[in-house]
Amino acid sequence: MEQNKSNLRRIAVDPVSRVEGHGKITLLLDAANHVHEARFHTVEFRGFEKFIQGRPYWEVPYFVQRLCGICPVSHHLAAAKAVDQLVGVDELTPTATKLRKLLHFGQTMQSHALHFFHLSSPDLLFGFGSNLKHRNIIGVIEDFPDLALKGVRLRKYGQQVIKVISGKRIHGAATVPGGMNKALTIEQRDYLLSNINDILAWSQDAVDLNEKIHTSHLENHSFARLTTNYLSMVGSKGELELYHGGLRASRPDGSKIFDQLDYRGYTDIIREEVRSWSYMKFPYLTELGRDDGWYRVGSLARMNNCDFITTPLAEAARQRFKTFGNGGFVHDTLAYHWARMIEVLHSAESIHDLLLDPEILGTDLVVKGEKREEGIGVIEAPRGTLFHHYKVNEDGTIKKANLIVSTTSNNQAMNESVRSVANEYLDGNEITEGLLNHLEVAIRAYDPCLSCATHALGKMPLQIELIGADGISIDRIEKASNGTIKHTL
């Protein structure tokens, strides 16, 4: 539907609430409230890829944690895996590997618990258009105090795991090139084991709750639903793998685009596109092209892509998830929440198993090798597949860095979901806060971390708008990503 944009009314949801970082949604509507354009914008810029250049490689795992306070461990471990390669290490000692996995499971648990219980549960428990003053974590505490307490304790336990391994709950120090910096003591192990049974029970409760919410509300099945490609890591046997594995990409019908691909070859399979209206890039699979090659990552992608889960309770939950999808892929966007809680349960089971593994108390923590000029580390962060790629000079300083952050890979999908919701719920209707929250619900389903994802290739796109005292736009200037400047008003 073509119309001069100057004749359209612009509505902005700014900022999108209950997400990490700063983003906004813009709608262009005509006089009859028909939607002509709906976009999700990332409006902050962070230049980590640039300002770590010139720094020694061993500092990078600690610097990149500052990308985020919610998922610092994910960046720390992805960068550490890249640095391992820079020092010529392809395989760590068994104890170092298990300590890193323990750290990662703690991160996955705390991040998923935070997102569901604190950020998304108000929408799912009270309704997308419910009373704004009650649709928040305070309302959840008032109406569901036991549920809220379990959510707090699940996140707290994940943070305790992180603190034991790295010294702090946020921005700690755990890895060294080729391994880990300290062993786990018996006292620390026993401390984490002391309430693991409660954590297992509460994780199972979280899965049951999300399963009930999704399966019993028919409107949730179609809300912002997209039929897409999926990308994730899987283990060598096709199992769910969060720390290390091969890349698997699947079409919507479940057929494989590629499988068990060494992630160090990611540059051959993924391209990144820059668009003028967002600081976040748009990745796509090279084989399928820009129009058809976009994909989704994260818990939904991992649950669809994997063949099984190695821990029994989570595998039983995955089987019910697959039954809901009639044995095929589940494309419901809101099923991300259900999939996350299955991963919380898997994390709890895995933490339990690792703490009972005698090797977790080992003291052989570091491997040495011959230095290399390039290192690529990939991990399944809570929000999806995370790439860290570094090249170093002869003196060991970073000369080039590239990050493909999980949220970046979901960028096209988030925009498509916003358009879907806008056309289904807002088009032609009177715009209310409750209806606008439907757009935010679609974004929150992806648990975006916008601080992590904001960076652009080349020149930054920029828009400057001059607004008069009466609130009317007087002038607007845009600089495109190619540097072109034009007046658009």
C-alpha positions as CSV (number, residue, x, y, z in Angstrom):
1,M,0.0,0.0,0.0
2,E,1.8,3.1,-1.2
3,Q,1.2,6.5,0.2
4,N,3.3,9.6,0.7
5,K,4.8,9.2,4.1
6,S,4.3,12.9,4.8
7,N,0.5,12.2,4.9
8,L,0.9,9.4,7.4
9,R,0.7,9.6,11.2
10,R,3.7,8.3,13.1
11,I,3.4,6.4,16.4
12,A,6.4,5.4,18.4
13,V,6.7,2.9,21.3
14,D,9.9,4.5,22.8
15,P,11.4,2.8,24.7
16,V,10.4,-0.8,24.4
17,S,10.0,-1.7,28.0
18,R,11.1,-4.8,30.0
19,V,14.1,-5.6,27.7
20,E,17.8,-5.2,28.1
21,G,19.0,-2.1,26.3
22,H,17.3,0.6,24.3
23,G,15.0,0.1,21.4
24,K,11.8,1.5,19.9
25,I,9.0,0.5,17.6
26,T,7.6,2.9,15.0
27,L,4.3,2.7,13.1
28,L,3.1,4.7,10.2
29,L,-0.7,4.9,10.1
30,D,-3.1,6.6,7.7
31,A,-6.3,8.5,8.8
32,A,-8.2,5.2,9.2
33,N,-5.4,3.7,11.4
34,H,-4.3,1.3,8.7
35,V,-0.7,0.2,9.2
36,H,1.6,1.2,6.3
37,E,4.9,0.5,8.0
38,A,6.0,-1.2,11.3
39,R,9.7,-1.3,12.3
40,F,11.7,-2.3,15.3
41,H,14.7,0.1,15.8
42,T,17.8,-0.3,17.9
43,V,18.7,3.2,18.8
44,E,21.9,2.9,20.9
45,F,25.4,2.4,19.5
46,R,28.3,0.6,21.2
47,G,31.7,0.1,19.5
48,F,33.3,-2.8,21.2
49,E,34.6,-4.2,18.0
50,K,36.5,-1.0,17.4
51,F,37.9,0.0,20.8
52,I,39.3,-3.4,21.8
53,Q,41.6,-3.1,18.8
54,G,45.2,-2.5,20.0
55,R,44.5,-4.3,23.3
56,P,46.4,-7.5,24.3
57,Y,44.4,-10.6,23.4
58,W,44.4,-12.0,27.0
59,E,42.4,-8.9,28.1
60,V,39.6,-9.4,25.7
61,P,37.5,-12.0,27.6
62,Y,37.3,-9.5,30.5
63,F,36.7,-6.4,28.3
64,V,33.8,-7.9,26.3
65,Q,31.9,-8.8,29.5
66,R,31.1,-5.1,29.7
67,L,28.9,-5.4,26.7
68,C,26.2,-6.5,29.1
69,G,25.3,-7.0,32.8
70,I,22.7,-9.7,32.0
71,C,24.8,-12.1,29.9
72,P,28.5,-11.2,30.6
73,V,29.4,-14.9,31.1
74,S,28.3,-15.7,27.6
75,H,30.7,-13.1,26.1
76,H,33.4,-14.1,28.5
77,L,33.3,-17.7,27.5
78,A,32.9,-17.1,23.7
79,A,35.9,-14.7,23.8
80,A,37.8,-17.3,26.0
81,K,37.2,-20.0,23.4
82,A,38.6,-17.7,20.7
83,V,41.6,-16.8,22.9
84,D,42.2,-20.5,23.4
85,Q,42.8,-20.8,19.7
86,L,45.0,-17.8,19.7
87,V,47.4,-19.6,22.1
88,G,47.1,-22.8,20.0
89,V,44.8,-24.8,22.3
90,D,41.9,-26.8,20.7
91,E,41.0,-28.9,23.7
92,L,41.1,-28.1,27.4
93,T,41.7,-30.4,30.3
94,P,38.5,-32.3,31.4
95,T,38.3,-30.3,34.7
96,A,38.7,-26.9,32.9
97,T,36.0,-27.9,30.4
98,K,33.6,-29.0,33.1
99,L,34.2,-25.8,35.1
100,R,33.4,-23.7,32.1
101,K,30.3,-25.7,31.5
102,L,29.2,-25.3,35.1
103,L,29.7,-21.6,34.8
104,H,27.7,-21.5,31.5
105,F,24.8,-23.5,33.0
106,G,24.6,-21.0,35.9
107,Q,24.5,-18.2,33.4
108,T,21.8,-19.8,31.3
109,M,19.6,-20.5,34.5
110,Q,19.9,-16.9,35.9
111,S,19.3,-15.2,32.5
112,H,16.3,-17.3,31.6
113,A,14.8,-17.0,35.1
114,L,15.2,-13.2,35.0
115,H,13.6,-12.9,31.6
116,F,10.5,-15.1,32.3
117,F,9.7,-14.2,35.9
118,H,10.7,-10.6,36.0
119,L,10.1,-9.4,32.4
120,S,7.6,-11.6,30.6
121,S,5.4,-13.3,33.1
122,P,3.2,-10.2,33.7
123,D,2.0,-10.4,30.1
124,L,1.5,-14.1,30.2
125,L,-0.2,-14.2,33.6
126,F,-2.4,-11.1,33.4
127,G,-3.0,-10.6,29.6
128,F,-1.3,-8.5,27.0
129,G,-3.8,-5.6,27.4
130,S,-4.4,-5.8,31.1
131,N,-4.1,-2.9,33.5
132,L,-0.8,-1.2,33.0
133,K,-0.3,-0.4,36.7
134,H,-0.7,-4.1,37.6
135,R,1.1,-5.6,34.6
136,N,4.6,-5.7,36.1
137,I,6.7,-7.7,38.5
138,I,5.0,-6.0,41.5
139,G,1.7,-7.3,40.3
140,V,3.2,-10.8,40.0
141,I,4.5,-10.6,43.6
142,E,1.1,-9.5,44.8
143,D,-1.0,-12.1,43.0
144,F,1.5,-15.0,42.7
145,P,3.9,-14.6,45.7
146,D,5.1,-18.2,45.6
147,L,5.8,-18.1,41.9
148,A,7.7,-14.8,42.2
149,L,9.8,-16.2,45.1
150,K,10.7,-19.3,43.1
151,G,11.8,-17.1,40.2
152,V,13.9,-15.0,42.5
153,R,15.5,-18.1,44.0
154,L,16.2,-19.7,40.6
155,R,18.0,-16.6,39.4
156,K,19.9,-16.3,42.7
157,Y,21.1,-19.9,42.5
158,G,22.4,-19.3,38.9
159,Q,24.2,-16.2,40.2
160,Q,25.7,-18.2,43.1
161,V,27.2,-20.7,40.6
162,I,28.7,-17.8,38.7
163,K,30.1,-16.2,41.8
164,V,31.7,-19.5,43.1
165,I,33.4,-20.0,39.7
166,S,34.4,-16.5,38.8
167,G,34.5,-14.6,42.1
168,K,31.6,-12.2,41.3
169,R,28.0,-12.5,40.1
170,I,28.7,-10.0,37.4
171,H,31.9,-9.3,35.5
172,G,34.0,-11.9,37.3
173,A,37.3,-13.5,36.4
174,A,37.2,-17.2,35.5
175,T,39.2,-18.1,32.4
176,V,42.8,-17.8,31.3
177,P,44.1,-18.6,27.8
178,G,44.0,-22.4,27.6
179,G,42.0,-23.1,30.7
180,M,40.6,-21.8,34.0
181,N,42.3,-19.7,36.7
182,K,41.3,-21.6,39.9
183,A,40.0,-25.0,41.0
184,L,36.6,-25.6,42.7
185,T,37.0,-26.5,46.4
186,I,35.0,-29.3,48.2
187,E,33.4,-26.6,50.4
188,Q,32.2,-24.7,47.3
189,R,30.9,-27.9,45.7
190,D,29.0,-28.8,48.8
191,Y,27.6,-25.3,49.1
192,L,26.1,-25.5,45.6
193,L,24.8,-29.0,46.3
194,S,23.0,-28.0,49.5
195,N,19.8,-26.8,47.8
196,I,20.1,-28.3,44.3
197,N,17.0,-30.5,44.9
198,D,14.9,-27.4,45.5
199,I,16.3,-25.9,42.3
200,L,15.4,-29.1,40.3
201,A,11.9,-29.0,41.7
202,W,11.3,-25.3,41.0
203,S,12.8,-25.7,37.5
204,Q,10.3,-28.5,36.8
205,D,7.5,-26.2,38.1
206,A,8.6,-23.5,35.7
207,V,8.4,-25.9,32.8
208,D,4.9,-27.1,33.8
209,L,3.7,-23.5,34.2
210,N,4.9,-22.4,30.8
211,E,3.6,-25.6,29.1
212,K,0.2,-24.9,30.6
213,I,0.2,-21.3,29.7
214,H,1.1,-21.9,26.1
215,T,-1.0,-25.0,25.4
216,S,-4.2,-23.7,27.1
217,H,-4.3,-20.3,25.3
218,L,-5.1,-20.8,21.7
219,E,-4.4,-17.2,20.9
220,N,-0.8,-17.7,21.9
221,H,-0.2,-20.2,19.2
222,S,-0.7,-17.7,16.3
223,F,0.5,-14.6,18.0
224,A,3.5,-13.2,16.1
225,R,4.0,-16.7,14.7
226,L,6.7,-17.0,11.9
227,T,7.7,-20.0,9.8
228,T,11.4,-19.6,9.6
229,N,14.8,-21.2,9.3
230,Y,16.7,-22.0,12.5
231,L,20.4,-22.0,13.5
232,S,22.0,-23.4,16.5
233,M,24.9,-25.6,17.7
234,V,24.3,-29.3,18.4
235,G,26.5,-32.0,19.9
236,S,28.2,-34.7,17.8
237,K,25.1,-36.9,18.1
238,G,22.6,-34.2,17.5
239,E,22.0,-33.5,21.2
240,L,21.2,-30.1,22.8
241,E,24.6,-28.5,23.4
242,L,25.1,-25.1,24.9
243,Y,28.9,-24.9,25.3
244,H,30.6,-26.6,22.3
245,G,29.4,-28.3,19.1
246,G,28.9,-28.1,15.4
247,L,26.5,-25.7,13.6
248,R,23.2,-27.0,12.3
249,A,20.8,-24.9,10.2
250,S,17.3,-26.2,9.4
251,R,14.5,-25.2,7.1
252,P,11.0,-24.7,8.5
253,D,10.0,-28.3,7.6
254,G,12.9,-29.6,9.6
255,S,15.2,-30.5,6.6
256,K,18.8,-29.6,7.1
257,I,20.5,-26.8,5.3
258,F,23.8,-27.9,6.8
259,D,24.8,-29.9,9.8
260,Q,27.8,-30.4,12.1
261,L,29.6,-27.5,10.4
262,D,32.8,-26.4,12.1
263,Y,31.9,-22.9,13.4
264,R,35.3,-21.6,12.5
265,G,34.0,-21.5,8.9
266,Y,31.1,-19.2,9.8
267,T,32.2,-16.5,7.4
268,D,31.4,-18.8,4.5
269,I,27.8,-19.3,5.6
270,I,26.7,-16.0,7.1
271,R,26.6,-12.5,5.7
272,E,25.5,-9.4,7.5
273,E,23.5,-6.6,6.0
274,V,23.3,-3.0,7.2
275,R,20.1,-0.9,7.0
276,S,19.9,2.8,7.4
277,W,17.3,2.9,10.2
278,S,18.9,0.6,12.8
279,Y,22.3,0.2,14.5
280,M,21.8,-3.6,14.5
281,K,22.8,-5.6,11.5
282,F,20.7,-8.2,9.6
283,P,22.5,-11.5,9.2
284,Y,21.3,-14.2,6.7
285,L,22.5,-17.5,5.4
286,T,24.6,-17.0,2.3
287,E,23.3,-20.2,0.6
288,L,19.7,-19.0,0.7
289,G,20.3,-15.3,0.0
290,R,19.2,-12.1,1.6
291,D,15.5,-12.5,1.1
292,D,15.1,-16.1,2.1
293,G,18.2,-16.7,4.3
294,W,17.2,-15.0,7.5
295,Y,16.8,-17.3,10.5
296,R,16.0,-17.5,14.2
297,V,18.3,-18.5,17.1
298,G,17.8,-19.0,20.8
299,S,15.8,-21.5,22.9
300,L,13.2,-22.1,20.2
301,A,15.8,-22.8,17.6
302,R,17.7,-25.1,19.9
303,M,14.6,-27.0,20.9
304,N,13.6,-27.5,17.3
305,N,17.1,-28.3,16.0
306,C,18.3,-30.8,18.6
307,D,17.5,-34.5,18.3
308,F,17.5,-35.1,22.1
309,I,18.5,-33.7,25.5
310,T,21.0,-35.6,27.6
311,T,19.3,-35.0,30.9
312,P,16.1,-37.1,31.6
313,L,13.7,-34.5,33.0
314,A,14.5,-32.0,30.3
315,E,14.2,-34.7,27.6
316,A,10.8,-35.7,28.8
317,A,9.8,-32.0,28.7
318,R,11.2,-31.7,25.1
319,Q,9.2,-34.8,24.1
320,R,6.0,-33.0,25.2
321,F,7.1,-29.9,23.4
322,K,7.6,-31.9,20.2
323,T,4.2,-33.6,20.7
324,F,2.6,-30.2,20.8
325,G,4.2,-29.6,17.3
326,N,2.9,-32.9,16.0
327,G,6.4,-34.2,15.9
328,G,7.7,-31.4,13.7
329,F,9.0,-27.9,14.4
330,V,7.2,-25.5,16.7
331,H,7.1,-22.1,15.1
332,D,5.0,-20.3,17.7
333,T,7.0,-17.2,18.7
334,L,5.6,-17.3,22.3
335,A,6.9,-20.9,22.6
336,Y,10.3,-19.3,23.2
337,H,9.2,-18.9,26.8
338,W,8.4,-22.6,27.1
339,A,11.6,-23.7,25.5
340,R,13.6,-21.4,27.9
341,M,12.2,-23.1,30.9
342,I,13.1,-26.5,29.4
343,E,16.7,-25.2,29.2
344,V,16.5,-24.0,32.8
345,L,15.6,-27.6,33.8
346,H,18.4,-29.0,31.7
347,S,20.8,-26.5,33.3
348,A,19.7,-27.6,36.8
349,E,20.1,-31.2,36.0
350,S,23.5,-30.6,34.4
351,I,24.7,-28.5,37.4
352,H,23.7,-31.4,39.6
353,D,25.5,-34.0,37.5
354,L,28.7,-31.8,37.2
355,L,28.9,-31.2,41.0
356,L,28.8,-34.9,41.6
357,D,31.5,-35.6,39.0
358,P,34.9,-36.2,40.7
359,E,36.8,-34.4,37.9
360,I,35.1,-31.1,38.8
361,L,37.4,-30.9,41.8
362,G,40.6,-31.5,39.7
363,T,43.5,-29.1,39.7
364,D,44.9,-29.7,36.2
365,L,43.4,-26.5,34.7
366,V,45.7,-25.1,31.9
367,V,46.9,-26.4,28.5
368,K,49.6,-24.6,26.5
369,G,50.2,-24.5,22.7
370,E,51.8,-22.6,19.9
371,K,50.4,-19.1,19.2
372,R,48.2,-18.4,16.2
373,E,47.0,-15.3,14.4
374,E,43.3,-16.0,14.5
375,G,40.7,-17.4,16.9
376,I,37.0,-17.9,16.6
377,G,34.8,-18.8,19.7
378,V,31.1,-19.7,19.5
379,I,28.8,-20.6,22.3
380,E,25.0,-20.9,22.7
381,A,24.2,-17.9,24.9
382,P,20.8,-17.8,26.5
383,R,19.6,-15.7,23.6
384,G,21.2,-17.8,20.8
385,T,24.3,-18.6,18.9
386,L,27.1,-16.1,19.8
387,F,30.2,-15.6,17.6
388,H,33.5,-13.9,18.7
389,H,36.2,-13.6,16.0
390,Y,39.6,-12.1,16.7
391,K,42.8,-11.6,14.7
392,V,46.1,-10.5,16.3
393,N,49.3,-8.9,15.3
394,E,52.7,-10.5,15.9
395,D,52.9,-8.8,19.3
396,G,49.6,-10.3,20.4
397,T,47.4,-7.2,20.1
398,I,44.0,-7.3,18.6
399,K,44.0,-6.0,15.0
400,K,40.5,-7.1,14.0
401,A,37.4,-8.2,15.8
402,N,33.9,-9.3,14.7
403,L,31.0,-10.2,16.8
404,I,27.7,-11.7,15.7
405,V,25.5,-11.4,18.8
406,S,22.5,-13.6,19.3
407,T,20.0,-10.8,19.2
408,T,21.5,-9.6,15.9
409,S,20.6,-12.9,14.3
410,N,17.0,-12.5,15.5
411,N,16.7,-8.9,14.1
412,Q,14.8,-9.7,10.9
413,A,12.5,-12.1,12.9
414,M,11.7,-9.4,15.4
415,N,10.8,-6.9,12.7
416,E,8.6,-9.6,11.0
417,S,6.9,-10.3,14.3
418,V,6.2,-6.6,14.9
419,R,4.7,-6.3,11.4
420,S,2.6,-9.4,11.9
421,V,1.2,-8.1,15.2
422,A,0.6,-4.6,13.9
423,N,-1.4,-5.9,10.9
424,E,-3.4,-8.4,13.0
425,Y,-4.2,-6.3,16.1
426,L,-3.7,-2.7,15.4
427,D,-4.6,-2.2,11.7
428,G,-7.8,-0.1,11.5
429,N,-8.4,0.0,15.3
430,E,-8.2,2.8,17.8
431,I,-4.6,2.7,19.1
432,T,-4.5,2.1,22.9
433,E,-1.7,1.3,25.3
434,G,-2.9,-2.2,25.6
435,L,-2.7,-2.7,21.8
436,L,0.7,-1.2,21.7
437,N,1.9,-3.5,24.4
438,H,1.1,-6.4,22.0
439,L,4.0,-5.1,19.9
440,E,6.3,-5.2,23.0
441,V,5.1,-8.7,23.8
442,A,6.3,-9.8,20.4
443,I,9.7,-8.3,21.0
444,R,10.0,-9.6,24.5
445,A,9.5,-13.1,23.3
446,Y,12.9,-13.0,21.8
447,D,14.5,-11.7,25.1
448,P,16.6,-9.2,23.1
449,C,19.8,-7.9,24.5
450,L,20.1,-4.6,22.6
451,S,23.2,-3.4,24.3
452,C,25.1,-6.5,23.1
453,A,23.7,-6.3,19.6
454,T,24.3,-2.7,18.6
455,H,27.1,-2.2,16.1
456,A,27.1,-1.4,12.4
457,L,29.5,-2.0,9.6
458,G,31.0,1.2,8.1
459,K,29.4,4.5,8.7
460,M,26.6,4.7,11.3
461,P,23.1,5.6,10.1
462,L,21.8,8.7,11.9
463,Q,18.5,10.6,12.0
464,I,18.2,14.1,13.5
465,E,14.7,15.6,14.0
466,L,13.9,19.2,14.9
467,I,10.6,19.5,16.8
468,G,9.0,22.9,17.6
469,A,7.5,24.0,20.9
470,D,4.1,22.9,19.6
471,G,5.3,19.3,19.1
472,I,5.3,19.5,15.3
473,S,8.3,18.4,13.3
474,I,10.1,21.3,11.7
475,D,12.9,19.5,9.9
476,R,14.4,16.0,9.7
477,I,17.8,15.1,8.4
478,E,18.9,11.5,7.7
479,K,22.4,10.2,7.1
480,A,22.3,6.7,5.5
481,S,24.9,4.0,6.2
482,N,26.7,4.9,3.0
483,G,27.2,8.5,4.2
484,T,24.5,10.1,2.0
485,I,22.7,13.0,3.8
486,K,19.2,14.2,2.9
487,H,16.3,16.2,4.2
488,T,13.2,13.9,4.6
489,L,10.6,16.4,5.8
